[in-house]
Amino acid sequence: MSTAQQATGTFQVKRVAVPAAFEAAALGRHSLDKTFSGDLTATSLGEMLSAGGVVPGSAGYVALERVTGTLHGRQGSFVLQHFALMNRGTPTMTLTVVPDTGTDALTGLAGSMRIIVETGQHSYAFDYTLEA
């Protein structure tokens, strides 16, 4: 049995450019280093690939990050998968927990996270279920 819950808070992110494996592919590559606070107290490390379109305001990225810490008092880790597009200035973004990546007290975790950016501040809303 699992119940739906929501975790909210803020996070800080450090994004560092990493040389792409194939420069001719014109892809950006970055390492991610995040610190979450609020209902999710955690750190994460990840990798991101991005590409810009020829029209201003068009781009996309994919990323994977392992989050390790405490979610509403339960300690463990899980992996988030990102898929994001900017279509001529209109964004769409999906962050989903990769199935069966929850460990320790987060085993059975499923859900999705929204990233909110307002006045330069990053926050999150994480809708999730956790098997009892």
N, C-alpha and C positions, 0 to 999 in steps of 0.2 A: 504494500500500500504506500502511495506517495501523495504528498500534498503540495499544491502550488504555493510558492513563496516569491517574494521580491526582495532583493538586496539593492541598496542605493549607497552612493558615496562619490568620492572624487578620486582622481589618479593623476600622477605626474608621469610623463613619458620622456625618455631620452631616445632619440633616433639618430643612429650613426650610419653614414654612407659606407658601404663595403664595395670594393671593386667587383663588378659583375664578371661571371665566368666567361661570358662571350660578349665582348664589347660591341660587336656588329649587331647584336640583337636589340640594341638601344633600350635596354631595361634598366631601371634603377633597382638597387638592392640595398637594404638597410637592416641593421640589427636593432632590435627593440629591447628596452630595459624599462619596466614600469614598476611603480609603487602605488598600490591601492590603499585607500583608507575608507572608513565607514563600516558598513555591514560586512564587507569583504576586506580583511586586513591581510595583504599579500604582496608578493613581488612576482614579476614574470620576466621571462626572457623569450625572445622570439626572432623570427626572420620574416622579412617582407620583400616582395617583388612588386615593382610598379612600372607603369608605362603611361606616357602622356599622348593624347591625340594631337592631330595637326590643327584642330579647331580649339581656340582658347576655352578653358573650362571643361574640357573632356579629358578624362584619365581613368585609370583603374588600378587596383592593387589587390593582392592576395597575401595572406600571412598566416602563420601558425605561431602560437605562443603557449608556453607551459606556465600556468599560474600555480604558485605554491603559497599556502597560508591558511587562514581561518575564515570560514564562511558561516556567519551566524553561530559561532562557537564550535564549529566542526572543522577539524584540522585535516589537511590533505592537499592533493594537487589535482589538476585537470588541464586539458588542452582546449584552447579556443581556436577555431578556424574563422578567418576573416575573408569576406568577399565584398568588395566595394567598387562602385562605378560613379563617375561624375559625368553626366551626359549634358554637355553645354551648360554647366552650372547647376544642374539638378542632381542632387546626390541620392544614391541608394546604398545601404550598407547592411550586411548580415554578419553577425558574429554568433557562432553556434558552438556549443560544447561537442567535441568529437566523442561519439559514442564509446562507452567503456574505457574512458581514460581517467575517470575518477579513482583516486587512491585513498586508502585509510578510511577516515570517517566520511569521505566524499565519494566512496564507491557507490555507483548507481546514479550519479549526478547527470541530469539532462537539462538543457535550457538554452536560452539565447540572451544576449546582452546588447543593449543600445548604448552608443556613445553619444554624449551631448557636449557640444562645444559652444560656450557662451562667454563673450568678452574675454577670450583667451584661456578660460578655465575649462578643464576636462572633467566631466562627471559621467557616471554610468547608472543604468537601471538594468538589473540582472534578474530576469524572470526564470525561475528554475523549479525543478522537482527533484526530490531525493528519496530514493527507496528507503522505507523504514527498516 
